[in-house]
Amino acid sequence: KNEVEQSPQNLTAQEGEFITINCSYSVGISALHWLQQHPGGGIVSLFMLSSGKKKHGRLIATINIQEKHSSLHITASHPRDSAVYICAVALSGSARQLTFGSGTQLTVLP
Amino acid sequence: NAGVTQTPKFRVLKTGQSMTLLCAQDMNHEYMYWYRQDPGMGLRLIHYSVGEGTTAKGEVPDGYNVSRLKKQNFLLGLESAAPSQTSVYFCASSWTGQYNEQFFGPGTRLTVL
C-alpha cells in the first residue's frame, strides 16, 4: 500500500465548477506539500502545510493531522487549471525527503 | 534568476552507455535532490545533498551516482545505462529546514534502448 494516496486519479470538470482533490497518508508527517505539474512537464510548489488551512487566489489547501488527510480545493475553475496535482509528505524524522502521491489529472473544459 | 536548470532536456542512450545529467541552481540553496518520474507512479527520490561535498541515498539509488562539488551544481551519473532507467528526471533545490518548498527544474527525458 502506498504511503500517500490521492483521489480521484482523474477528474474532468466544467469551467466554473468547484473542485476538490483529496490526499490521504498512513504515516506520521511533519509537513504536507501540494504541487502542480503543467502539461509541459514543469512542477511548481503550490502550498506547504503543517496544520490548518492556506489560501492563495482561487486555491485553498486544508489538512487534518488527526485524520491524516488533506484536500486541495479550486474555486471557479478555469481551463488553465488543467494540470496534474501532486500531494507529497515530509515524513516525521526525515523531513529532507518527500514521499509523493501518484497525482490527480485535472481537466477543466470550457 | 534562472532558478533551477537542467541539461540536457532530452537524451537517447543505448544499453551500457554512460552519461551525466547536470542540475544548476542560482538561489544559493543548500539542499538539492534528484528524482525520477515514471508513468502511474509518484516522483521517487534517487539521491539528495544537504550541502556542498555531501550526498545521500534516497529511495531508488541503485545504478546512479551523484556529486556535489560546487554548491550550485548537482550531477547525476549513469555509469551503465539500462532500459529500466528510461524515465523523466527532475532536479530540485530548497533552503535548509524541514518546512521549505522545493523548486524544480524543467526535467530531462531519458530513453535507454
Interface residues (C-beta under 8 A of the other chain):
Chain A: N2 V4 S30 A31 H33 L35 G41 G42 I43 V44 S45 M48 S50 I86 A88 A90 A95 R96 Q97 L98 T99 F100 G101 S102 G103
Chain B: Y31 G40 M41 G42 L43 R44 L45 Y48 V50 G58 E59 V88 F90 A92 Q98 Y99 N100 E101 Q102 F103 F104 P106 G107
